[in-house]
């Protein structure tokens, strides 16, 4: 296996990698290095957890030269605030022995503060599309000096509704630039974006989308309902030694809060929750506590599946089956990182079997099914969504004989049988009195002669 020295990295980057304890590049880092250095447009497809971030940062930072210019030369767009902070941290780690100005901009914080930071100048800007577009409209940031554009996890950006912002940002960028895109999955929408804005990109494929990592052990449970899932979850998490650091994925924010409340009653402050409705300071603090092992279990949503990069996650538990099978791959990719062993558990109901089958088809493998332990109570209580549907159009009346009225039927009172008649009451009374309608008299004296 080659080492980082074989990539002809500068001494500053080699020293920084040494401080991080990294000696050998991953497959995607090794194959992407020279392709990105060539200046051609690049599309990299690699499974999550394989080092995609360093794959584009190393060749870019290897060529960055000291400059006092105000406007940024490198733009990196990512889908979430957490990923902005993570990429900024990665750049600062790699540039420990270099003079590179990096700035992260994202929503949920004061935009005036970010404007002041931009005004001081930056070489690299890492941004979410929404906040970047707002800053462009307010003329706080200019893109005329951008030489390299990196788009990380573009499929998530499109899922989050950033198509409009992405398209407009592309139009404002200089024509002469290098486009670099990295993702774990490729969709038809992403292909359309590449066709519209990339010029004959070189593709690097390390793992086919949907190929599970070999160092992740997968299993699943067939569970009848939501509350049985909670009972099973409590039983699983009671083994604190085995389940030492767990990310619990849920599809929607409302369910994440509900599950957090239920687990917090049993396990107390060992449980944390993280989703888009939480404030930025809360999210940063929660990730920090989980990273420092102050929290044992983190309940989160799919939006966070690509923004969290935490080492030594022992298990990923999928409380439900994600709508898109690709999201399952991103979920389980939070464990088994850096060639470590990881484990995942999927909980699914009968209604979710089709989604589970789609995941297995994508991975070209079956997930082993485990038996629910006997000590786990099978709940009879159902959520409103799990209640059997009752048609509102079906009549509950018994078959009536001819002329028989249904129960509860009553005749209208006389006052309610009146029929509405057009016209005012006053005019109708005059018509009855004089046998003809009254009309306004015309004062002939007031009529002017022509």
C-alpha positions as CSV (number, residue, x, y, z in Angstrom):
1,X,0.0,0.0,0.0
2,X,1.3,3.5,-0.9
3,X,1.8,6.3,1.7
4,X,1.0,10.0,1.5
5,X,4.7,10.8,0.6
6,X,4.1,8.9,-2.8
7,X,1.5,11.6,-3.7
8,X,4.1,14.3,-3.7
9,X,2.4,16.3,-1.0
10,X,4.1,19.4,0.3
11,X,5.9,19.2,3.6
12,X,3.3,21.3,5.4
13,X,0.5,18.9,4.6
14,X,2.7,15.8,5.4
15,X,3.4,17.3,8.8
16,X,-0.3,17.9,9.4
17,X,-1.2,14.4,8.4
18,X,1.5,13.1,10.7
19,X,0.0,15.0,13.6
20,X,-3.4,13.4,12.8
21,X,-1.8,10.0,12.8
22,X,-2.5,9.3,9.1
23,X,0.1,7.6,7.0
24,X,-1.7,5.9,4.1
25,X,-4.4,7.3,1.7
26,X,-7.7,5.5,1.2
27,X,-8.6,4.2,-2.3
28,X,-10.6,7.2,-3.2
29,X,-7.9,9.6,-1.9
30,X,-5.2,7.8,-3.9
31,X,-7.2,7.7,-7.2
32,X,-8.6,11.2,-7.0
33,X,-5.4,13.0,-6.2
34,X,-3.8,13.3,-9.7
35,X,-7.1,13.6,-11.5
36,X,-8.0,16.7,-9.4
37,X,-4.5,18.1,-9.9
38,X,-5.0,17.8,-13.7
39,X,-7.6,20.6,-13.6
40,X,-10.4,18.5,-15.3
41,X,-13.9,18.3,-13.9
42,X,-14.2,15.3,-11.6
43,X,-17.1,13.2,-10.3
44,X,-16.2,10.9,-7.5
45,X,-18.5,8.0,-6.3
46,X,-17.4,6.4,-3.1
47,X,-19.1,4.7,-0.2
48,X,-19.6,6.8,2.9
49,X,-16.8,6.5,5.4
50,X,-14.1,6.1,2.8
51,X,-12.5,9.5,3.2
52,X,-14.1,11.6,0.5
53,X,-13.5,14.9,2.2
54,X,-9.8,14.5,2.3
55,X,-9.9,13.1,-1.2
56,X,-10.7,16.6,-2.6
57,X,-9.0,18.7,0.2
58,X,-5.5,17.2,-0.2
59,X,-5.0,18.0,-3.9
60,X,-6.7,21.4,-3.6
61,X,-4.7,22.5,-0.5
62,X,-1.5,21.2,-2.0
63,X,-1.7,23.8,-4.7
64,X,-3.0,26.8,-2.7
65,X,-0.5,29.6,-2.5
66,X,-0.4,32.5,-0.1
67,X,-2.4,35.5,-1.2
68,X,-3.8,38.7,0.2
69,X,-6.7,38.9,-2.2
70,X,-10.1,39.6,-0.6
71,X,-12.4,37.4,-2.6
72,X,-12.3,33.5,-2.2
73,X,-10.6,31.3,-4.7
74,X,-12.1,28.0,-3.6
75,X,-15.8,27.4,-2.9
76,X,-17.0,24.2,-1.2
77,X,-20.8,23.6,-0.9
78,X,-22.3,21.1,1.5
79,X,-25.9,20.3,2.5
80,X,-25.9,20.8,6.3
81,X,-24.6,23.2,8.9
82,X,-22.9,20.3,10.7
83,X,-21.0,19.4,7.5
84,X,-19.9,23.0,7.1
85,X,-18.3,23.0,10.6
86,X,-16.7,19.6,10.0
87,X,-15.1,20.5,6.6
88,X,-13.9,23.8,8.1
89,X,-12.3,21.8,11.0
90,X,-10.7,19.4,8.5
91,X,-9.2,22.3,6.5
92,X,-7.8,23.9,9.7
93,X,-6.3,20.6,10.7
94,X,-4.6,20.1,7.3
95,X,-3.5,23.8,7.2
96,X,-1.9,23.8,10.6
97,X,1.5,24.6,9.0
98,X,0.0,26.8,6.2
99,X,-1.4,30.3,6.0
100,X,-4.8,29.6,4.5
101,X,-7.9,31.6,5.4
102,X,-11.0,29.5,5.7
103,X,-14.5,30.6,6.5
104,X,-17.8,28.7,7.0
105,X,-21.2,30.2,6.3
106,X,-24.5,28.6,7.1
107,X,-28.1,29.4,8.1
108,X,-29.4,29.7,11.6
109,X,-26.9,32.3,12.7
110,X,-26.6,36.1,12.3
111,X,-25.9,37.0,8.7
112,X,-24.4,40.4,9.6
113,X,-21.7,38.6,11.6
114,X,-20.9,36.5,8.6
115,X,-20.8,39.6,6.3
116,X,-18.1,41.1,8.6
117,X,-16.1,37.9,8.5
118,X,-16.3,37.8,4.7
119,X,-15.2,41.4,4.4
120,X,-11.9,40.5,6.1
121,X,-11.1,38.2,3.2
122,X,-11.0,34.4,2.8
123,X,-9.2,31.9,0.5
124,X,-11.7,29.1,1.0
125,X,-15.4,29.4,1.7
126,X,-17.4,26.4,2.9
127,X,-21.1,27.1,2.7
128,X,-24.7,25.7,2.6
129,X,-26.4,26.7,-0.7
130,X,-29.3,28.7,1.0
131,X,-27.1,31.0,3.1
132,X,-24.5,31.4,0.3
133,X,-27.2,32.5,-2.1
134,X,-28.5,35.0,0.5
135,X,-25.0,36.5,0.9
136,X,-24.7,36.8,-2.9
137,X,-28.0,38.6,-3.2
138,X,-26.9,41.1,-0.5
139,X,-23.6,41.6,-2.4
140,X,-21.6,40.5,0.7
141,X,-19.7,37.8,-1.2
142,X,-18.4,37.8,-4.8
143,X,-17.6,34.7,-6.8
144,X,-15.6,36.2,-9.7
145,X,-12.3,34.8,-8.4
146,X,-13.4,31.2,-7.8
147,X,-11.1,28.8,-9.5
148,X,-12.4,25.5,-8.0
149,X,-15.9,24.6,-7.0
150,X,-16.5,21.5,-4.8
151,X,-20.0,20.1,-4.3
152,X,-20.2,17.5,-1.6
153,X,-23.4,15.3,-1.2
154,X,-25.3,17.1,-4.0
155,X,-28.1,14.6,-3.9
156,X,-28.9,15.6,-0.4
157,X,-29.0,19.3,-1.5
158,X,-31.5,18.5,-4.2
159,X,-33.6,16.5,-1.7
160,X,-33.7,19.4,0.6
161,X,-35.0,21.7,-2.1
162,X,-31.8,23.7,-3.0
163,X,-32.1,23.2,-6.8
164,X,-33.1,26.8,-7.4
165,X,-30.1,28.2,-5.4
166,X,-27.7,25.7,-6.9
167,X,-28.7,26.6,-10.5
168,X,-28.4,30.4,-9.8
169,X,-25.0,30.0,-8.1
170,X,-23.7,28.0,-11.0
171,X,-24.8,30.9,-13.4
172,X,-22.9,33.4,-11.3
173,X,-19.6,31.5,-11.2
174,X,-16.8,32.2,-13.7
175,X,-16.9,30.0,-16.8
176,X,-13.3,29.0,-16.4
177,X,-13.3,27.0,-13.2
178,X,-12.8,23.4,-12.1
179,X,-15.9,21.5,-10.9
180,X,-15.4,18.7,-8.4
181,X,-18.3,16.6,-7.1
182,X,-18.2,13.8,-4.5
183,X,-21.0,11.6,-3.3
184,X,-21.9,8.2,-2.1
185,X,-25.0,7.9,-4.4
186,X,-25.8,9.2,-7.9
187,X,-29.4,9.9,-8.9
188,X,-31.0,11.0,-12.2
189,X,-31.3,14.6,-10.8
190,X,-27.6,14.6,-10.1
191,X,-26.8,13.4,-13.6
192,X,-28.9,16.2,-15.1
193,X,-26.9,18.7,-13.0
194,X,-23.7,17.3,-14.2
195,X,-24.8,17.3,-17.9
196,X,-25.8,21.0,-17.6
197,X,-22.8,22.4,-15.8
198,X,-19.8,20.0,-16.1
199,X,-17.5,19.7,-19.0
200,X,-16.5,16.1,-19.9
201,X,-16.0,15.1,-16.2
202,X,-13.7,12.3,-15.3
203,X,-15.4,9.7,-13.1
204,X,-13.9,7.9,-10.2
205,X,-15.8,4.9,-8.8
206,X,-14.5,3.1,-5.8
207,X,-17.7,1.4,-4.6
208,X,-21.0,1.0,-6.5
209,X,-23.8,2.9,-4.9
210,X,-25.5,0.5,-2.5
211,X,-22.6,-1.8,-1.9
212,X,-22.4,-2.4,1.9
213,X,-19.1,-2.0,3.7
214,X,-17.5,-5.3,4.5
215,X,-16.7,-4.3,8.1
216,X,-20.3,-3.6,9.0
217,X,-22.3,-6.4,10.5
218,X,-26.0,-6.0,9.7
219,X,-29.1,-7.5,11.3
220,X,-32.8,-6.8,11.6
221,X,-36.0,-7.5,13.7
222,X,-39.5,-7.9,12.4
223,X,-41.6,-5.9,14.9
224,X,-45.4,-5.6,14.9
225,X,-45.8,-1.9,15.9
226,X,-44.2,1.3,17.2
227,X,-44.5,0.6,21.0
228,X,-43.1,-2.9,20.6
229,X,-40.1,-1.2,18.8
230,X,-39.7,1.0,21.9
231,X,-39.8,-2.1,24.2
232,X,-37.2,-3.8,22.1
233,X,-35.1,-0.7,22.0
234,X,-35.1,-0.5,25.8
235,X,-34.1,-4.1,26.0
236,X,-31.2,-3.7,23.5
237,X,-29.9,-0.5,25.0
238,X,-29.9,-1.9,28.5
239,X,-26.6,-3.7,27.6
240,X,-24.5,-0.6,28.1
241,X,-21.2,-2.3,27.6
242,X,-22.1,-3.7,24.2
243,X,-24.0,-0.7,23.0
244,X,-21.5,1.9,24.2
245,X,-21.9,4.5,21.5
246,X,-25.1,4.4,19.5
247,X,-26.7,6.5,16.8
248,X,-30.4,5.9,16.5
249,X,-31.9,7.1,13.2
250,X,-35.6,8.1,12.8
251,X,-37.3,9.4,9.6
252,X,-39.2,12.4,11.0
253,X,-38.5,15.1,13.7
254,X,-41.7,14.5,15.6
255,X,-40.9,10.8,16.1
256,X,-37.3,11.7,17.1
257,X,-38.6,13.8,20.0
258,X,-41.2,11.2,21.0
259,X,-38.6,8.4,21.1
260,X,-36.1,10.7,22.9
261,X,-38.7,11.4,25.6
262,X,-39.4,7.7,26.1
263,X,-35.8,6.7,26.3
264,X,-34.9,9.6,28.5
265,X,-37.4,8.3,31.1
266,X,-35.4,5.0,31.3
267,X,-31.8,6.0,30.7
268,X,-31.8,9.7,31.7
269,X,-28.9,12.0,30.6
270,X,-27.3,9.1,28.5
271,X,-29.7,10.1,25.7
272,X,-29.5,13.1,23.3
273,X,-31.6,14.3,20.4
274,X,-30.6,16.1,17.3
275,X,-32.6,17.4,14.3
276,X,-33.2,20.4,12.1
277,X,-35.6,22.1,14.5
278,X,-33.0,22.4,17.2
279,X,-31.0,25.7,17.5
280,X,-27.4,25.8,16.1
281,X,-25.9,26.1,19.5
282,X,-27.9,23.2,20.8
283,X,-26.8,21.0,17.8
284,X,-23.1,21.9,18.2
285,X,-23.2,21.2,21.9
286,X,-25.0,17.9,21.5
287,X,-22.6,16.6,18.9
288,X,-19.7,17.7,21.1
289,X,-21.2,15.8,24.1
290,X,-21.7,12.7,22.0
291,X,-18.2,12.9,20.6
292,X,-16.8,13.2,24.1
293,X,-18.8,10.2,25.2
294,X,-20.9,12.2,27.6
295,X,-24.0,10.9,25.7
296,X,-24.3,7.2,24.9
297,X,-27.2,7.3,22.5
298,X,-27.9,10.0,20.0
299,X,-31.4,10.1,18.4
300,X,-31.3,11.9,15.1
301,X,-32.9,12.2,11.6
302,X,-31.9,11.5,8.0
303,X,-30.8,15.1,7.5
304,X,-28.0,14.4,9.9
305,X,-26.9,11.2,8.3
306,X,-24.2,12.9,6.3
307,X,-23.3,15.7,8.7
308,X,-22.1,13.6,11.6
309,X,-18.6,12.2,11.4
310,X,-17.9,10.7,14.8
311,X,-15.3,8.0,15.4
312,X,-15.9,4.7,17.3
313,X,-19.6,4.5,16.9
314,X,-20.4,0.9,18.1
315,X,-23.9,0.6,16.6
316,X,-26.3,2.3,14.3
317,X,-29.9,1.4,15.0
318,X,-32.6,2.2,12.4
319,X,-35.8,2.7,14.3
320,X,-37.7,2.7,11.0
321,X,-37.0,1.9,7.4
322,X,-36.0,5.0,5.4
323,X,-38.1,6.0,2.4
324,X,-35.1,5.9,0.0
325,X,-32.8,2.8,0.2
326,X,-29.8,5.0,-0.4
327,X,-30.5,6.8,2.9
328,X,-30.0,3.4,4.6
329,X,-26.5,3.3,3.2
330,X,-25.7,6.7,4.6
331,X,-27.2,5.8,8.0
332,X,-25.1,2.6,8.5
333,X,-22.0,4.4,7.2
334,X,-21.8,6.3,10.5
335,X,-20.4,3.1,12.0
336,X,-17.4,1.0,10.8
337,X,-15.4,4.1,9.9
338,X,-11.7,4.2,9.4
339,X,-11.6,0.4,8.8
340,X,-13.0,-0.4,12.2
341,X,-15.8,-2.9,12.9
342,X,-19.3,-1.7,13.1
343,X,-22.8,-3.1,13.7
344,X,-26.3,-2.1,12.6
345,X,-29.8,-3.1,13.5
346,X,-33.0,-2.4,11.5
347,X,-36.4,-2.5,13.0
348,X,-39.3,-2.9,10.5
349,X,-43.0,-3.6,10.6
350,X,-45.2,-5.4,8.0
351,X,-45.9,-2.0,6.3
352,X,-42.2,-1.4,6.0
353,X,-41.3,-4.7,4.4
354,X,-41.4,-3.3,0.8
355,X,-38.8,-0.6,1.8
356,X,-36.6,-3.3,3.4
357,X,-36.8,-5.4,0.2
358,X,-35.7,-2.3,-1.8
359,X,-32.7,-1.9,0.5
360,X,-31.8,-5.6,0.1
361,X,-32.1,-5.3,-3.7
362,X,-29.9,-2.2,-3.7
363,X,-27.2,-4.1,-1.7
364,X,-27.8,-7.4,-3.5
365,X,-27.9,-9.2,-0.2
366,X,-30.4,-10.2,2.5
367,X,-30.2,-8.7,6.0
368,X,-30.3,-11.5,8.6
369,X,-33.5,-11.5,10.7
370,X,-33.2,-12.0,14.5
371,X,-35.9,-13.3,16.8
372,X,-37.4,-10.9,19.3
373,X,-36.2,-11.9,22.8
374,X,-38.9,-13.5,25.0
375,X,-38.6,-10.9,27.7
376,X,-39.6,-8.1,25.3
377,X,-43.3,-7.3,25.7
378,X,-45.4,-7.2,22.5
379,X,-47.4,-4.1,22.9
380,X,-51.1,-4.0,22.0
381,X,-51.3,-0.2,22.0
382,X,-51.2,1.4,18.5
383,X,-50.3,4.9,17.3
384,X,-53.0,6.8,15.3
385,X,-51.1,6.0,12.1
386,X,-51.2,2.3,12.9
387,X,-55.0,2.2,13.6
388,X,-57.0,0.2,11.1
389,X,-58.7,2.5,8.6
390,X,-62.5,2.7,8.8
391,X,-64.4,4.0,5.7
392,X,-66.5,7.0,6.5
393,X,-68.8,6.4,3.4
394,X,-70.1,3.1,4.7
395,X,-73.6,3.4,6.2
396,X,-74.2,2.1,9.7
397,X,-78.0,2.1,9.3
398,X,-79.9,-1.1,9.3
399,X,-81.9,-2.0,6.1
400,X,-85.1,0.0,6.2
401,X,-88.6,-1.1,5.1
402,X,-90.6,0.9,2.7
403,X,-91.8,4.2,4.2
404,X,-89.7,3.7,7.4
405,X,-87.4,6.6,8.4
406,X,-83.9,6.1,9.7
407,X,-83.2,6.6,13.5
408,X,-82.9,10.2,14.6
409,X,-85.0,11.5,11.7
410,X,-87.5,14.2,12.6
411,X,-89.8,16.6,10.7
412,X,-88.7,20.2,10.3
413,X,-90.5,22.8,12.4
414,X,-93.0,25.0,10.6
415,X,-90.8,28.1,10.8
416,X,-88.0,26.2,9.1
417,X,-90.2,25.2,6.2
418,X,-90.4,28.7,4.9
419,X,-89.2,29.3,1.4
420,X,-87.0,32.3,0.7
421,X,-88.5,34.8,-1.7
422,X,-86.5,37.3,-3.6
423,X,-87.0,41.1,-3.1
424,X,-87.3,43.2,0.0
425,X,-90.1,42.7,2.6
426,X,-91.3,46.3,2.2
427,X,-91.7,46.0,-1.6
428,X,-93.6,42.7,-1.3
429,X,-96.1,44.2,1.3
430,X,-96.8,47.2,-1.0
431,X,-97.3,44.9,-3.9
432,X,-99.9,42.9,-1.9
433,X,-101.6,46.1,-0.7
434,X,-101.9,47.9,-4.0
435,X,-102.0,44.8,-6.2
436,X,-98.9,46.1,-8.0
437,X,-95.4,47.0,-7.2
438,X,-94.6,50.6,-6.1
439,X,-92.0,52.4,-8.2
440,X,-90.2,55.6,-7.5
441,X,-91.9,58.8,-8.6
442,X,-89.9,61.0,-10.8
443,X,-90.0,64.7,-10.0
444,X,-90.6,66.2,-13.4
445,X,-89.5,69.7,-12.1
446,X,-86.0,68.4,-11.5
447,X,-85.6,66.9,-14.9
448,X,-83.7,69.4,-17.1
449,X,-85.0,70.1,-20.6
450,X,-82.6,69.6,-23.3
